[in-house]
Amino acid sequence: MIHADMNTARAHLFRALGDMTRLEILKLLDNAGSLSVSEICGRLKKEQNLISHHLGCLKNCGLVKTERNGRSIIYSIKDEKILKLLEIADSHIVNVLEGILSCEVVKG
């Protein structure tokens, strides 16, 4: 039972990380430390409703946290372990890049 729950949670985590905009947001927050929605929108040159949608996903999945600063909500990385996971993924990708990019199942 617990094993199945962990597999489900793992699949959901990787699904949350499986979106280019969410990965861009995480990288941006890693570099900047913390940013408001409008700052993220400006830097990524994307609409506020799209960014808010993706930030909601990242927050629900426990990957980012929020803090109120006056009228603004400030987002930052909740746990540095997610950055380590992305670093490990990057080092693995270097070895299997061609296979990943040519995988018809992942391409959809």
Secondary structure, DSSP 8 states (H G I E B T S, - for coil): -HHHHHHHHHHHHHHHHS-HHHHHHHHHHHHHSEEEHHHHHHHHT--HHHHHHHHHHHHHTTSEEEEEETTEEEEEES-THHHHHHHHHHHHHHHHHHHHHH-HHHH-
